[in-house]
Amino acid sequence: MPMNKENSGETDPFRVLLSVVDSTSEAESPRWRLTDDIAKRTEAVLEYAEKNGLGFAFLKYMKTAGLGINLENTRKLELEEQKIKAIRKTLLMLNEVSSESDIDYVVIKIPHSILHVPRDIDIFVPSKQRREMMSSLENQGMKLEHSSDVETSLKGEGYAKVDIYSKICYFNFDFLDDGFFSGSTGSQLLFDVKCPALQAEADLTLELLHDLFGHRNMTLLDFLNIKSLVEHEGIIEKSRMIAERSGWGRVFDLALDRYSAVRRSIYDDGASVSFPYLFDRGFILDCVSSIDGLALSGAQKTFISATLLADEIILKSKNSGLYDNLRANGAARRIANSLAHSIRVVRGDRKVS
């Protein structure tokens, strides 16, 4: 587990960001004064925050703390606030579609207790209503960007992109389906819009699963969301029951144990853990082997290990200039995305039925 105990809390981007976004952190927020050096230090923390889904939270902190925001960061803040307007408009539209067409849906993967602006809105829809939801969204002016066994995405002018899930499947194993949707929802105020959302135990179950097998890593935002969720009384037992019913109770325990180990390193040992935290291939293969009834041949294990290595290379490249160059090159980005998509399909990762 990458960590560093020697960095000063005033200069270590991880510790500074943690002190700002985690109200339970014992570290004090930095008492910075406006100097030339501070501009460089805040930029380093902002870069770290953006890689961990916390860019908006830190920008808001910089503005509130009077640390000074340059024109580029002012523009970033304005763009994030524009995204929030698009998200609100989209949530209101989803509520309208749900009411008028009697379609069930629930918003997933948006942390409720942490300031964060998602890139898109992920919703879970019963498989029998997925096609109807897609048609209803198209009637609202949204256009189908992509639809396959892996993902379905729609985007419209003035709206946030909507990704539709009806089943979550990795390694050709159904982890969550319509049974998960039933009885696991409530309501939540998201960006000042009341909409259907997952109950805490279902939220925790999905968060651990998606971090482990979906992203293969845990951002600081993910970590803080898990930290907030596990504080609910009885939630771990309830979440484990959801996983056990679907045949991956042992995987849930392994994922939760890894989260707990990271938490101890940060809060008990005072270590600076490297985020996004990458789950190593050996650990993921142990988790795959712990899925009930999933028998893999030697060849399948070798193939999965090879695809996980490809994932690892892609994730590690995000911390290098190579990733920035790839994003800037449209053709190269499309090839990389197509390769990643092909790997997920062959491996058996699906988000919709």
N, C-alpha and C positions, 0 to 999 in steps of 0.2 A: 504494500500500500504506500504510494508516494507521499512522503510527508517531510516537513522541515520544522524543527523546533527553534531554530536560531534566528529566524526573521523577526524583526521588531514589529510590534502591532501597528506602529505608525507607518511602516513602509511595505509590509506584506499585503498585497492586494486581497488575498483571501481573508485575512483577519480584519482588515478595514471594512470590507464588504459585509462580512458576518456581523460586525458591530453595528452596522447601519440597518440591515434588513432583519436581524433576529433579535427581537425584544428580550429574549431570555438569555442572550449571550452575556457573559460576565465582563467581556471586553467593553471598554468605554468607546463611544464614537470619537474619532480623532479630533483633537483640538487644534485644527490647522488655522494658520493665518495666511492671508493672501500674499503670497510671494511668488517669484518666478518658479521656484522649486515645486511649489504646491501644484501648479498647472500640470507639470510633468507627472506628478504622483497621482493626481486625480484622473488623468488620462489613462494611466496604467490600470487603475482600479475600474474605470469605466469599460475599458477593453475586456477585462476579466469578467465584469458583470454581464456584458453583452453576450459572451460565450456561454453564460449560465442562465440566460432567460431573465436577468435582473437589470438590464440596461435602463429601462424606464424608471424603476425604483431608485436607482442611484442618481439618475439625472434629476429626479424630483428632490432627492436629498441635497444635491449640489445647489439647486436653486433655493431651497428653503434655508439651507445653512449659510447662504451668502458667499459661496466659494467662487462665484463668478462662472458664467457659462459663455464660451466663445460662440461665434456665429454658427459654426458647424454643429455644435451640440444644441444650440437653440433650435436649429432646423430639425435635428433629430427629435427633440422634445415635441415640436409642433407636429411632425409626422406621426409620432406615437399617439398624440391626442386626436389626430384625424382618424387613425385606425380605430380608436375607441368609439368615435361617432359611427363608423361603419359597422362595428360590432353591435352597438346598440340597435341600429337600424335592422341588422340581420336577425337579432334575437326577437325583436318585435314582429318581424315578418314571419319567423318560424312559429311564434305563438299564434299568429293569425291563421297561417296555413293549417296548423294542428287543430285549431278550433273549428274552422270552416269545413275541413275535409275529414275530421275525426281521425287524425293520424297521431299515434303515440310517438313521442320522441323524448330523449333526455340529453342534455348537454353533458359532455364528459371531458375530462383532462384539462379543466381550468381550475387551478388552485384558488380556494375561496379566501384564504387568510393572508395571502401575500400579494403585494402590488405587482401585477404582471400583465402585459398586453400580448395575448397570443397572436400568432401569425394567421391562424384560421380558427374556425369553430368546428369542433368535432362533435357529432351527434350519433347516438345509438338509436336505431329504428328497428322494430320487429321485422324479420325477414319478409313476412307476407305483405308488409306495407312499404317496403323499400322502393319498389317501382312507382307506387303512387306518390310517395314523397318526392322522388326525382321529378315526376311530371308536374307536381304542384309547384315545385321550385322553379321549373322552367317556365311555367305560366306566370310567375312573378318577375320574369325577365332574366333569370339566371341561365347560364349556358353550361352544358356539360363539358368540362375540361378533360376529364379522363375517367374511364370506367373499366374495371377489370376485376379479376378474382382477388386482387391485392388491395385495390382502393377505388373509391368513387368520389370525384371532386366536382363541385359546381362553383361558378363565379359569375357575378353580375356587377354592372356599373353601380358604384356607391355602396356595394355590399362587401362584407368579408367573405373569403372563400369558405365553403362548407364541405367538410369531408364526412361521408356517411359510413357508419359501421352497422352491421347486423350480426356479425359473428367475428370472433377473434381467434385465429388459428395459427399456430406455429408448428413446424415440423409435422404437418398433416394431423395435428391433434387439436380438437376443439376445446379451447380453454374457457371461453365465455360465449354464450348464445342467448336465445330468447328467454331461457329459464333464468339467466342472470338478470335480465332486464325486469322480469316480473317480480314485484315485491321489493325492489331495491332502490326505488326512487322516492324523492320528496320534492320540495321546491327550494329555490335559492335565489337570492338577489345578486345578479351578475351585472355589473356596470349599470346599476340602477334599474334593471329590468328583471322582474320576477319570472323565472322560468323553471321548468322541470330539471332537476339535477340528481345525481347519485347520492344516496345516503352515505354517511362516512365510512361504514364498513365495506361497501361496494367500491367506493372511491379508493380506499387503501389497497384493496385487492387488485384493481385495475392498474393503479400506479406502480406497484411492485412488478406486476406482470409485464407491463409495457416497457418499463425501464430495463428489465432483465432481457427479454426476448425481442422487444420491438426496437429499442434504441441501442441496446448492449452497453448503455452507460447511464449514469445518474448525474444530472446537473445539480448545482447547488440549489436551484429552485425546486427540483424534484426532492432532494434531501430535506429541505425545510418543509415541504408539503407533507412528506411522510412523518416528519417530526411533529407537526401540528396534529395530524390525524391520529397518531398512536396515543395521544393524550386523552382521547375520548374513552370514557370508562367502558370496559368490556369489549372494546373494538377488535382487539387482536383475536379473541376467541370467535367473535362473529365473522371476521374476515377469513379466518382459517376454515370455518365451516363451509363458506362459499367455495373456497378452493378445494376442500376435501370432497364436496359433492360433485365437483367436476373432474376429480381424479388427479389433482396436482397439489395435495396438501403438503407433501414433503418438499416440493419446490417452494411453496410459500414460506415454509420454515427456514429453508436455506437462504432465501432472499432476505427475510426479516433478520436473520442472524448476521448477514453481511452488512445490512444497514446498521444494526446495533454495534458492530465492530467499528464501523466508520464513526458513529456517534461517540463511542468511548474515546477514540483517538483524538477527536476534536475537543470534547468537553472535559474529559478526565485526564488525558495525557498532555493536553495543550498543543497538540501537533497541528500542522497546517497540511491538510489533505488536498491533493491535487484534484480539482474539479474542472470539467466533467470527469467523474470517477468511472474509469473503464473496467467493466467486468472481464476478467481474463478468460481465455478460451477453456482452460481446465475447469474453472468454476462453472461456466455455462454448460459444458459437457456433463459435469456432475449433476446439474439441475435437469438436463434432458434425460439422463439415465434414471432420474427419480420420478418421472412421470408414470403414473399407474398404467400398466398394460401396454406401454410403448416399447416394443421389442425392435431393436435396431441391429442390422447385420454389421459386420466389420467394415464392409464397403460403405454403408450409409454413414457410419460414425466418421470414417475418413473424409467423406464428402462434406459432412456438416462441419468438421474441423477446418477443412480448407475454406469453406465459405465464411466461417467465423474469422479466419485469418484475414480474408479480404475485407470484412467489416472493420477489423482492427486497424488495418492499414488506412482505410478511408477516414476513420475517426481520428487517428493520430495525425493525419495530414491536415486536419482542420486547425491545428496549432502551428502550421507552417505557411510560408509564403506560397507554396505549391497550391494550397487550397484556394487562396485568394486569386491566383492566376487562373485556376480552373473555373471559378465562378465568373470571371471576367470574359472567358472564352465560351461563347454560346455553344459552338459545335462540340467542344470537349466536354462541356457540362452535360449536354444531351447524351453523349456516349456513355459517360460515367453513370448518369441516372438510369439509362437503359440497362447497363450491366448490373447495377444494383437491383433493379426491378426483376431482371431475369434470375438472379441468384435467389431472391425471395420466392419467386414462383416455383422454381425447381425444388427448393428446400421445403416448400409447403407452408409458407407464411401467407395467410389471407386475413383480410379485415372485414370482408363482406361475404354473404352467402351467394 
